[in-house]
Amino acid sequence: MTNDGLNDSPDELLSLAAELGVDTWLWGEDGGMVAVSADTLHGVLRALGVASETADEVSASRRELRLAPWRRLLPPVVVLRAGTEFGLPVHARQGASVVVTLTTEDGTECDLPQIDEWWDTENVDGETVSRRIFSVPADLPLGWHVLNAETEGRGASVSLVVTPGSLESPPALDGHRAWGLMAQLYSVRSRRSWGIGDFADLADLAALSGAQYGADFVLVNPLHAAEPAPPVEPSPYMPSSRRFFHPLYLRVEDVPEYAYLAADARTHVEALAAELHPTNENPDRIDRNPVYAAKLDALTLIHEVRRSAAREQQFASFRASQGEALEHFALWCALAEKFAPDAPEWTVEPTGPRSAFALSHQAALADRIEFHCWLQWLCDDQLDNAQRAAKKDGMALGIVHDLPVGVQGGGADAWTLRDVLAPGVTVGAPPDMFNQLGQNWAQPPWHPGRLEESGYAAYRDMVRSVLRHAGGIRVDHVLGLFRLWWIPEGANATQGTYVHYDHEALIGILALEAQRAGAIVIGEDLGVFEPWVRDYLTERGIFGTSIVWFEDADGVPIPPEQYRQRCLTSVNTHDLPPTAGYLAGDHVTLREQLGILTHPVEEERALDAAEQQSVLGLVRERGLLTAAVASVQETVEALYAFTALTPSTLLGVALVDAVGERRTQNQPGTVDEYPNWRVPLAGPDGRPVLIDDLPANPRFAALVQAIDGIR
């Protein structure tokens, strides 16, 4: 990017980029316009499959972009809000008859009437094509319907998706304010854990907080699948797949077939567990690799136990219901066990689940493919148990899952969904106050055009999977459904630009699937965004996110009455230290140690102290913090009591704050420079806090009381 406020790229290139939803300039940190460099634009357009290196290529690409809709009989997909009248554009040879039919999700068929023929025509490859308009009725039910068109022996069939104008809140939230825990599940262990929090721990945490403290939800980190065998990526926000789940979280002893292990196999599994149980008391680091290795060893033995006829039928039904997506995922897992990530076989074109490489190994790997399908069935069952436990013990919502921005570049989704992902670019974030060098998350983005061409099927299936056993979904960086920061290969994080998506389609489909699941959607709408975005999300029934430290107007903290109602409000987020650490300025100290500050540390500390005092001053004005010199615990409780003064429907309590933890879970912009996502839950004395200890934890009880006393 250049900072002179002018763009020296050719006008035709700028026009081509803009027509494709690629930003050609940005607002800089100083408030001035920053031009996106031609190199960045070329790299992004290349990833979109659009030639732009020469003036002739740019002209040809612009012409093809203009002709693209004229070449199609129907649009690639139609996404509407319920109650919307829509004129469907259909393109066919001038003078040819066209028949358009609609098949609703329940199988009802009807012909659509032609209401107009625009005398717009276009010459396409020597043939005159005209545009006709057919009427789509406004009273269609919500759901996935099908449009069909036929003319002169050729036809087209595309999805028509009718989405709710605004996502309805579940009845359990009607007139009800809800609070819940926000927890990193891997860090929350019990005495029965194998050194890492698991699905049974999740069920216990939900049941405990619901029954004893009146919590209505537990919001957890993404639980998605990583690598099929150690070593595994520690970040839950860097999954291999966003549709399938991580067997690392399975509670081995809860698999029904465990009870029928042969004596020697059972002894072996018990020995594995006994070796790992002491690590639950380790306050320093979580090491996923030995845990996962031990669990896979145990699960392999359990997999060999013959299932009952009923269990066998249930497994078969699950496998059939998940279809090709599960088989492709399991095939990738089996291949990834056999071939190293850098093995040349992965790169032989064409690649993917239908490639010669994949098909040539499918039969030999059938047993491992079944094993990985079986692991997903177990995950599904234990997640179902966790949600049932949450609801049984009084939670209005239960488990709220987290959806990360993307996936690993060499993982399962990148391999199985390569047709709808953009090559040669990764996503990240431009420079901001928490990482002034920008961030590169090393994740391939959805290709907006190819995703649309596919009818958004992969996106829909991903959302459905996450909501299968959930009362809600938190969408990390929900702004990514509007635009994403694309970084061409070889560039640094500052050398990217925003690429825009059809947010009306993406948000609409998200709302449709959530409404069908009876779930809420929480968008993490923090960071840099256009002002209208929050209003749009509210209009569509999507909850926003408010963090006390960030809610201000022109640098002045806003009073609690001005917070949003349809919002999850909290004091903390996983990208900040626990509140005790934040109050101590640990986030500034850590960034200084890691060398990711671009301003002098004294300036950062002064700015941070001033911002904290502004917020705490407002808390004191409300009479929530009266002591001249308040303790850390008193300050934490006062801040959470402050959130209870807001009209926000959802209040989030970070579990780390409830037990007095101080250590940061994640420092954005780092990988191994800091032990991100590997810090177990501990108290202020540094000793581990287990789920077993929570019922009698005085800090936990006091913090909940501080909120309830105000609510």
C-alpha positions in Angstrom: 0.0 0.0 0.0 1.0 3.6 -0.5 0.3 6.5 1.8 0.1 9.4 -0.6 -3.7 9.3 -0.7 -3.5 8.7 -4.5 -3.6 5.5 -6.4 -1.2 5.1 -9.3 -2.8 1.9 -10.5 -4.4 2.2 -14.0 -8.1 3.2 -13.9 -9.2 0.1 -15.7 -7.5 -2.1 -13.0 -9.2 -0.1 -10.2 -12.6 -0.4 -11.9 -12.1 -4.2 -12.4 -11.2 -4.6 -8.7 -14.1 -2.5 -7.5 -16.6 -4.4 -9.7 -15.4 -7.6 -8.0 -15.8 -6.2 -4.5 -12.1 -5.6 -3.9 -11.2 -2.4 -2.1 -8.7 -0.2 -3.8 -8.2 2.2 -0.9 -8.5 2.2 2.8 -8.6 4.5 5.8 -5.2 4.8 7.4 -4.5 5.0 11.2 -4.1 8.8 10.8 -7.5 9.1 9.2 -6.1 9.6 5.7 -6.8 7.6 2.6 -4.3 4.8 1.8 -4.1 3.4 -1.7 -3.9 -0.3 -2.2 -0.9 -1.1 -4.4 -1.2 -2.6 -7.8 0.8 -5.7 -6.6 -1.8 -6.4 -4.0 -4.6 -5.9 -6.4 -3.0 -8.3 -8.9 -2.5 -10.9 -6.2 -6.1 -10.7 -5.0 -7.5 -10.8 -8.5 -5.3 -13.8 -9.4 -6.8 -15.6 -6.4 -10.3 -14.8 -7.7 -9.3 -16.4 -11.0 -9.4 -13.0 -12.9 -6.5 -12.1 -15.3 -5.2 -8.6 -14.7 -1.5 -8.5 -15.4 -1.8 -6.5 -18.7 -4.1 -3.9 -20.0 -5.5 -6.3 -22.5 -6.2 -8.9 -19.8 -7.9 -6.3 -17.7 -10.2 -5.2 -20.6 -11.0 -8.8 -21.4 -11.8 -9.6 -17.8 -14.1 -6.6 -17.5 -16.0 -7.8 -20.6 -16.3 -11.3 -19.3 -17.5 -10.0 -16.0 -20.2 -8.0 -17.8 -21.3 -11.0 -19.9 -21.3 -13.5 -17.1 -25.0 -13.2 -16.1 -26.0 -13.2 -19.8 -24.4 -16.5 -20.3 -26.5 -18.1 -17.5 -30.1 -19.1 -17.9 -30.6 -18.5 -14.1 -28.6 -16.8 -11.4 -26.3 -19.2 -9.5 -28.5 -18.9 -6.4 -31.3 -16.7 -5.1 -31.4 -15.7 -1.4 -34.5 -13.7 -0.3 -36.0 -12.5 2.9 -39.4 -13.9 3.7 -42.2 -11.8 2.4 -40.2 -10.3 -0.4 -41.6 -10.1 -3.9 -38.8 -10.8 -6.4 -38.5 -10.5 -10.1 -36.3 -13.4 -11.2 -34.0 -12.5 -14.2 -33.8 -15.2 -16.8 -31.5 -15.0 -19.8 -32.2 -16.9 -23.0 -31.9 -16.5 -26.8 -34.1 -13.7 -28.0 -37.5 -15.0 -29.2 -37.0 -18.4 -27.5 -39.7 -19.7 -25.1 -38.8 -20.2 -21.5 -40.6 -22.3 -18.8 -39.7 -21.6 -15.1 -41.0 -23.8 -12.3 -40.6 -23.6 -8.5 -40.4 -26.7 -6.3 -40.7 -25.9 -2.6 -38.9 -27.9 0.1 -42.0 -29.9 0.8 -42.3 -31.0 -2.9 -45.0 -28.6 -4.0 -44.5 -27.5 -7.6 -45.8 -24.4 -9.5 -45.1 -22.5 -12.7 -43.8 -19.0 -12.3 -45.4 -16.4 -14.6 -43.3 -14.2 -16.8 -44.2 -10.6 -15.9 -41.9 -8.6 -18.1 -39.4 -8.9 -20.9 -36.8 -6.2 -20.6 -35.8 -5.1 -24.0 -32.2 -5.3 -22.7 -30.3 -7.5 -25.0 -26.6 -8.5 -25.3 -24.6 -10.1 -28.0 -23.0 -13.2 -26.5 -20.7 -15.2 -28.8 -22.6 -14.0 -31.9 -26.1 -14.7 -30.4 -28.6 -12.1 -29.2 -29.7 -12.9 -25.6 -32.6 -11.1 -23.9 -33.5 -10.8 -20.3 -37.0 -11.8 -19.0 -38.4 -11.4 -15.6 -40.5 -14.1 -13.8 -42.4 -13.5 -10.6 -41.4 -15.3 -7.5 -44.3 -15.2 -4.9 -43.8 -13.3 -1.7 -45.6 -15.9 0.5 -43.0 -18.7 0.2 -42.2 -20.5 3.5 -38.7 -20.4 5.0 -36.4 -23.0 3.6 -34.4 -24.3 0.7 -36.5 -24.4 -2.5 -35.5 -25.1 -6.1 -35.9 -23.1 -9.3 -35.9 -24.8 -12.6 -35.8 -23.2 -16.1 -35.9 -24.8 -19.5 -35.5 -23.4 -23.0 -34.7 -25.0 -26.3 -33.5 -28.3 -24.9 -31.3 -26.9 -22.2 -32.1 -26.4 -18.5 -30.8 -25.0 -15.2 -31.7 -25.8 -11.6 -30.6 -23.6 -8.7 -31.5 -23.0 -5.1 -34.0 -20.4 -3.9 -33.3 -19.8 -0.2 -36.0 -18.0 1.8 -34.6 -16.6 5.0 -36.2 -14.9 8.0 -36.2 -11.1 7.9 -35.1 -11.2 11.5 -34.0 -14.2 13.5 -36.5 -15.0 16.2 -35.2 -15.5 19.8 -36.0 -18.8 21.4 -39.1 -18.7 23.6 -36.9 -19.4 26.6 -35.5 -15.8 26.2 -38.8 -14.1 25.9 -38.7 -11.3 28.5 -35.8 -13.0 30.1 -32.2 -11.7 30.7 -29.7 -14.5 30.6 -26.2 -14.8 31.9 -23.7 -17.5 31.2 -20.1 -18.6 31.4 -17.5 -18.1 28.8 -14.9 -20.9 29.0 -12.0 -22.4 27.1 -13.0 -26.1 27.4 -9.5 -27.6 27.0 -8.4 -25.6 30.1 -11.3 -26.7 32.3 -10.5 -30.1 33.8 -11.9 -32.4 36.4 -10.3 -35.2 38.3 -11.6 -37.6 35.7 -10.1 -35.7 32.8 -7.1 -37.1 30.9 -5.2 -33.8 31.3 -7.5 -31.7 29.2 -11.1 -30.6 29.5 -13.5 -32.9 27.5 -17.2 -33.2 26.5 -18.1 -34.8 29.8 -16.5 -31.9 31.6 -18.6 -29.6 29.4 -21.7 -31.4 30.5 -20.7 -31.1 34.2 -19.8 -27.4 33.9 -23.2 -26.7 32.2 -25.1 -28.7 34.8 -23.3 -27.2 37.7 -23.5 -23.6 36.6 -27.1 -24.0 35.6 -28.4 -25.9 38.6 -26.3 -24.1 41.4 -25.9 -20.6 40.0 -28.8 -20.2 37.5 -26.6 -19.8 34.4 -28.5 -20.0 31.1 -25.6 -20.9 28.8 -22.0 -21.9 28.5 -20.1 -20.4 25.6 -17.1 -22.5 24.7 -14.1 -22.2 22.3 -14.4 -23.9 18.9 -14.4 -27.6 19.3 -13.6 -28.4 15.7 -11.4 -31.1 14.3 -7.7 -30.6 14.1 -5.1 -33.1 12.7 -6.2 -36.8 12.9 -3.1 -37.7 15.0 -0.4 -35.9 17.0 1.1 -33.4 16.7 -1.9 -31.2 16.7 -2.4 -27.5 16.2 -3.1 -26.0 19.7 -5.3 -23.1 18.5 -9.0 -23.9 18.4 -9.3 -21.0 15.9 -7.1 -22.8 13.4 -9.1 -26.1 12.9 -8.6 -28.6 10.1 -12.4 -28.6 9.6 -15.2 -26.4 10.7 -17.9 -29.0 10.0 -16.5 -31.9 12.2 -15.3 -32.1 15.8 -12.1 -32.9 17.6 -11.9 -36.5 19.1 -9.4 -35.1 21.6 -12.4 -33.9 23.6 -14.0 -37.4 23.9 -14.4 -38.9 27.3 -13.1 -42.4 26.7 -14.9 -44.0 29.6 -18.3 -42.7 28.4 -18.2 -44.7 25.1 -20.7 -47.5 25.7 -18.4 -50.2 24.2 -15.8 -49.3 26.9 -17.7 -51.5 29.3 -17.2 -54.6 27.1 -13.5 -54.4 26.6 -11.5 -57.6 27.2 -9.7 -57.6 30.5 -6.2 -57.0 29.1 -7.5 -54.1 26.9 -9.3 -52.5 29.8 -6.2 -52.8 32.0 -4.3 -51.0 29.2 -6.8 -48.2 28.9 -7.0 -47.8 32.7 -3.2 -47.5 32.7 -3.3 -44.8 30.1 -5.8 -42.9 32.2 -3.9 -43.3 35.4 -0.8 -41.9 33.7 -2.6 -38.8 32.6 -4.8 -38.1 35.6 -2.0 -36.4 37.6 -1.5 -33.9 34.8 -4.9 -32.4 35.8 -3.0 -30.9 38.7 -0.3 -29.3 36.5 -0.9 -25.6 36.5 1.7 -24.7 33.9 1.0 -26.0 30.4 -1.5 -28.2 28.6 0.2 -30.6 26.2 -2.4 -31.9 23.8 -0.1 -34.4 22.0 0.4 -37.1 24.7 -3.3 -36.8 25.6 -4.4 -37.3 22.0 -2.0 -40.1 21.5 -3.3 -41.9 24.6 -6.9 -41.4 23.7 -6.4 -42.6 20.1 -4.7 -45.7 21.5 -7.7 -46.4 23.8 -10.3 -45.6 21.2 -8.7 -47.9 18.7 -9.1 -50.8 21.2 -12.7 -49.8 21.9 -13.4 -49.6 18.2 -12.6 -53.3 17.9 -15.4 -54.2 20.4 -18.4 -55.5 18.5 -21.3 -53.1 18.7 -24.8 -54.2 19.6 -27.3 -54.4 16.7 -29.0 -51.2 17.9 -25.7 -49.3 18.2 -24.6 -50.6 14.8 -27.8 -49.3 13.3 -27.4 -46.0 15.0 -23.8 -45.6 13.6 -25.0 -46.6 10.1 -27.8 -44.0 10.3 -25.4 -41.3 11.4 -23.0 -42.1 8.6 -25.8 -42.0 6.1 -27.2 -38.7 7.4 -23.8 -37.0 7.2 -23.3 -38.3 3.6 -20.4 -37.6 1.3 -19.0 -34.8 3.5 -18.2 -37.2 6.3 -16.8 -39.8 4.0 -14.5 -37.2 2.4 -13.4 -35.9 5.8 -12.6 -39.4 7.0 -10.8 -40.2 3.8 -8.6 -37.1 4.4 -7.9 -38.2 8.0 -6.9 -41.7 6.8 -4.6 -40.2 4.1 -3.1 -37.7 6.6 -2.2 -40.5 8.9 -0.3 -42.2 6.0 1.2 -39.2 4.2 3.1 -36.3 5.8 1.7 -32.8 5.3 4.6 -32.0 2.9 4.4 -35.3 0.9 4.3 -34.6 -2.9 1.2 -36.7 -3.3 -0.9 -33.9 -1.9 0.1 -31.5 -4.6 -0.4 -33.6 -7.7 -3.2 -31.9 -9.7 -6.0 -32.4 -9.7 -6.1 -32.9 -5.9 -9.0 -33.4 -3.5 -11.3 -36.3 -2.5 -12.1 -37.3 -6.1 -8.5 -37.2 -7.3 -6.7 -40.3 -8.6 -4.4 -40.1 -5.5 -7.4 -40.3 -3.2 -9.3 -42.9 -5.0 -6.3 -45.2 -5.4 -6.0 -45.5 -1.6 -9.7 -45.5 -0.7 -10.2 -49.3 -0.6 -7.0 -50.0 1.3 -7.9 -47.4 3.9 -11.5 -48.5 4.3 -11.0 -49.6 7.9 -9.4 -46.3 8.9 -12.1 -44.3 7.1 -14.7 -46.2 9.1 -12.7 -45.5 12.3 -12.7 -41.7 11.7 -16.4 -41.8 10.8 -17.0 -43.6 14.1 -15.0 -41.0 16.1 -17.3 -38.3 14.7 -20.3 -40.4 15.7 -19.0 -40.5 19.3 -18.3 -36.7 19.2 -21.9 -36.2 18.1 -23.3 -38.4 20.8 -21.3 -36.8 23.6 -22.1 -33.3 22.4 -25.7 -34.3 22.4 -25.3 -35.5 26.0 -23.7 -32.1 27.0 -26.6 -30.1 25.6 -29.2 -32.4 27.2 -27.5 -32.0 30.6 -27.4 -28.2 30.2 -31.2 -28.0 29.4 -32.1 -30.6 32.1 -30.5 -28.4 34.7 -32.4 -25.3 33.8 -30.3 -23.5 31.2 -32.4 -21.5 28.7 -29.9 -22.0 25.9 -27.4 -24.6 26.9 -24.2 -24.9 25.0 -23.2 -22.0 22.7 -20.6 -23.0 20.2 -18.0 -20.8 18.6 -17.4 -20.6 14.8 -13.8 -19.6 13.8 -13.0 -17.4 10.8 -11.4 -20.1 8.7 -9.4 -23.3 8.6 -5.8 -24.5 8.2 -4.4 -24.2 4.7 -3.3 -27.9 4.7 -6.3 -29.3 6.6 -9.4 -31.4 5.7 -11.7 -28.5 4.6 -9.0 -27.0 2.5 -8.7 -30.3 0.7 -12.3 -31.3 0.5 -13.7 -27.9 -0.2 -11.0 -26.6 -2.4 -13.5 -25.8 -5.2 -15.0 -23.0 -3.1 -11.9 -21.6 -1.4 -9.6 -19.0 -2.9 -6.0 -20.1 -3.7 -2.9 -18.0 -3.3 -4.2 -15.8 -0.5 -4.7 -16.0 3.2 -6.9 -14.0 5.6 -5.9 -11.8 8.5 -6.4 -8.4 9.9 -4.8 -5.0 9.2 -2.8 -3.2 11.9 -4.8 -2.2 15.0 -4.1 -1.2 18.6 -3.6 -4.7 19.8 -1.3 -5.8 17.0 0.2 -2.9 15.3 1.9 -5.0 12.6 -1.3 -6.6 11.4 -2.1 -10.3 11.5 -1.9 -13.1 9.0 -4.0 -16.0 10.2 -2.7 -18.3 7.4 -6.2 -19.4 6.4 -7.7 -19.7 2.9 -10.9 -17.6 2.5 -14.1 -18.6 0.9 -14.1 -17.6 -2.8 -17.2 -15.4 -3.0 -18.0 -16.2 -6.6 -17.5 -20.0 -6.4 -19.3 -20.2 -3.1 -22.3 -18.5 -4.7 -22.0 -20.8 -7.7 -22.3 -23.8 -5.4 -25.5 -22.4 -3.8 -23.7 -21.9 -0.5 -24.0 -25.6 0.2 -20.7 -25.9 2.1 -21.5 -22.9 4.2 -25.0 -24.1 5.0 -23.7 -27.6 6.0 -21.1 -26.1 8.2 -23.6 -23.9 10.1 -26.0 -26.9 10.4 -23.3 -29.0 11.9 -22.3 -26.5 14.6 -26.0 -26.0 15.5 -26.8 -29.7 15.7 -26.5 -29.8 19.5 -26.4 -26.2 20.5 -28.5 -23.4 21.9 -26.5 -20.8 20.0 -23.5 -20.0 17.9 -21.0 -17.3 18.3 -19.5 -16.2 15.0 -15.9 -15.1 15.5 -15.1 -11.9 13.6 -18.7 -11.8 12.1 -17.5 -8.9 10.1 -15.8 -11.5 7.9 -19.3 -12.3 6.5 -19.2 -8.8 5.1 -15.6 -8.4 4.1 -12.3 -10.2 4.8 -8.7 -8.9 4.8 -7.0 -10.9 2.0 -3.2 -11.1 1.9 -1.5 -12.4 -1.3 1.1 -15.1 -0.8 4.5 -13.6 -0.1 3.1 -10.3 1.2 3.1 -9.2 4.8 -0.1 -8.6 6.8 0.0 -4.8 6.0 0.0 -5.5 2.3 -3.6 -6.8 2.0 -7.0 -5.4 1.1 -10.6 -6.1 1.9 -12.7 -8.4 -0.3 -16.4 -8.1 0.1 -19.0 -10.9 0.3 -22.7 -11.1 -0.2 -23.6 -10.5 3.4 -27.3 -10.5 2.7 -26.9 -14.2 1.6 -24.5 -15.2 4.3 -26.3 -13.6 7.2 -29.6 -14.7 5.8 -28.6 -18.4 5.6 -27.1 -18.2 9.1 -30.4 -16.8 10.4 -32.4 -19.5 8.6 -30.4 -22.4 10.0 -30.3 -20.9 13.5 -34.1 -20.3 13.5 -34.6 -23.9 12.4 -32.4 -25.1 15.3 -34.1 -22.9 17.8 -30.8 -21.1 18.5 -29.4 -17.6 18.8 -26.5 -16.1 16.9 -23.9 -13.9 18.5 -21.7 -11.9 16.2 -18.3 -10.9 17.5 -18.5 -7.4 16.0 -15.4 -5.9 17.6 -12.6 -4.2 15.7 -12.7 -2.1 12.5 -16.1 -2.1 10.8 -18.3 0.2 8.8 -20.8 2.0 11.0 -23.9 0.5 9.4 -22.9 -3.1 10.0 -24.0 -3.2 13.7 -27.4 -1.7 12.7 -27.8 -4.3 9.9 -27.0 -7.2 12.3 -29.5 -5.9 14.8 -32.1 -5.7 12.0 -31.5 -9.3 11.1 -31.8 -10.5 14.7 -28.1 -11.2 15.3 -26.8 -10.4 18.7 -23.7 -8.2 18.9 -20.8 -8.2 21.4 -19.9 -5.5 23.8 -16.8 -5.5 25.9 -16.8 -2.8 28.6 -13.3 -1.6 27.9 -14.2 -0.9 24.2 -17.6 0.7 24.5 -17.0 4.4 24.0 -18.0 7.4 21.9 -15.2 9.7 20.8 -12.9 8.1 23.5 -15.4 8.6 26.3 -17.0 5.4 27.9 -20.7 5.3 27.3 -23.1 4.9 30.2 -24.5 1.4 30.7 -28.0 2.5 29.6 -26.7 3.2 26.1 -25.5 -0.4 25.5 -27.3 -2.4 23.0 -30.2 -4.7 24.1 -29.6 -7.5 21.5 -26.1 -8.1 22.7 -23.8 -10.3 24.7 -22.1 -7.9 27.1 -19.0 -8.8 29.1 -15.9 -7.5 30.7 -13.5 -9.8 29.0 -12.7 -11.7 25.8 -10.3 -14.5 25.0 -7.9 -12.1 23.2 -7.4 -10.1 26.4 -5.8 -11.2 29.7 -8.3 -12.1 32.4 -9.6 -9.0 34.1 -7.1 -9.3 36.9 -4.2 -9.3 34.4 -5.8 -6.5 32.3 -6.1 -4.2 35.3 -2.3 -4.8 35.9 -1.5 -3.9 32.3 -0.3 -7.5 31.4 -1.4 -7.0 27.8 1.0 -4.1 27.3 3.8 -5.9 29.1 3.4 -9.0 27.0 3.3 -7.2 23.7 6.4 -5.3 24.7 8.2 -8.6 25.5 7.1 -10.1 22.2 8.2 -7.1 20.2 4.8 -6.3 18.6 4.5 -2.7 19.8 5.1 0.0 17.3 4.8 2.8 19.8 7.0 3.4 22.9 5.9 1.3 25.8 5.6 4.3 28.0 3.0 5.8 25.7 1.1 2.5 25.6 1.1 2.2 29.4 -0.1 5.8 29.8 -2.8 5.4 27.2 -4.0 2.1 28.7 -4.0 3.5 32.3 -6.1 6.5 31.1 -8.6 4.3 29.4 -8.9 2.1 32.4 -9.5 5.0 34.7 -12.2 6.4 32.5 -14.1 3.2 32.7 -13.5 2.7 36.4 -14.5 6.3 37.0 -17.9 5.5 35.4 -18.2 2.4 37.6 -17.5 4.5 40.7 -20.1 7.1 39.6 -22.7 4.3 39.7 -21.8 3.4 43.3 -20.4 0.0 42.4 -16.9 0.7 43.6 -16.8 2.7 46.8 -13.5 1.8 48.4 -10.7 4.5 48.0 -8.3 1.6 47.2 -10.2 -1.3 46.0 -8.8 -4.9 45.8 -8.6 -6.6 42.4 -11.4 -8.9 43.3 -13.7 -6.0 44.3 -12.9 -4.3 41.1 -13.6 -7.3 39.0 -17.0 -7.8 40.8 -17.8 -4.1 40.3 -17.1 -4.3 36.6 -19.4 -7.3 36.2 -22.1 -5.6 38.2 -21.7 -2.7 35.8 -22.6 -5.0 32.9 -25.8 -5.9 34.8 -26.9 -2.3 34.6 -27.0 -2.5 30.8 -30.2 -3.5 28.9 -28.2 -6.3 27.2 -30.2 -9.5 27.0 -27.1 -11.7 27.4 -24.4 -11.2 30.0 -21.1 -13.2 29.8 -19.0 -14.1 32.7 -15.5 -15.3 31.8 -14.7 -18.4 33.9 -11.1 -17.1 34.3 -12.5 -14.0 36.0 -14.8 -16.1 38.2 -11.9 -18.0 39.7 -9.3 -15.3 39.8 -7.0 -16.4 36.9 -4.6 -13.8 35.6 -2.7 -15.4 32.7 -3.5 -14.6 29.1 -5.0 -17.4 27.1 -4.1 -16.0 23.7 -1.9 -13.1 22.4 -3.2 -12.2 18.9 -0.5 -12.1 16.2 1.7 -14.8 17.8 2.0 -18.6 17.4 4.7 -20.1 19.5 6.2 -16.9 20.9 3.7 -17.3 23.7 1.9 -20.5 24.8 -1.4 -19.6 23.2 -4.3 -21.9 24.0 -2.2 -24.0 26.4 -2.8 -22.3 29.7 -4.9 -24.4 32.2 -7.5 -22.8 34.5 -5.9 -21.7 37.8 -6.7 -19.4 40.7 -4.8 -16.3 41.8 -2.4 -18.5 43.8 -1.4 -20.3 40.6 -3.0 -23.6 41.7 -5.2 -25.4 39.3 -9.0 -25.0 39.6 -10.9 -28.1 38.7 -14.6 -28.5 37.9 -14.9 -30.5 41.1 -13.8 -27.4 43.1 -16.3 -24.9 41.6 -19.3 -25.7 43.8 -17.4 -24.4 46.8 -15.3 -21.7 45.1 -16.0 -18.5 47.0 -14.8 -16.2 44.2 -17.2 -17.8 41.8 -20.2 -17.5 44.1 -19.3 -13.8 44.9 -19.0 -12.8 41.2 -22.4 -14.4 40.4 -23.9 -12.7 43.4 -22.6 -9.4 42.2 -24.4 -9.8 38.9 -27.6 -11.2 40.4 -27.7 -8.5 43.0 -28.0 -5.9 40.2 -30.1 -7.9 37.8 
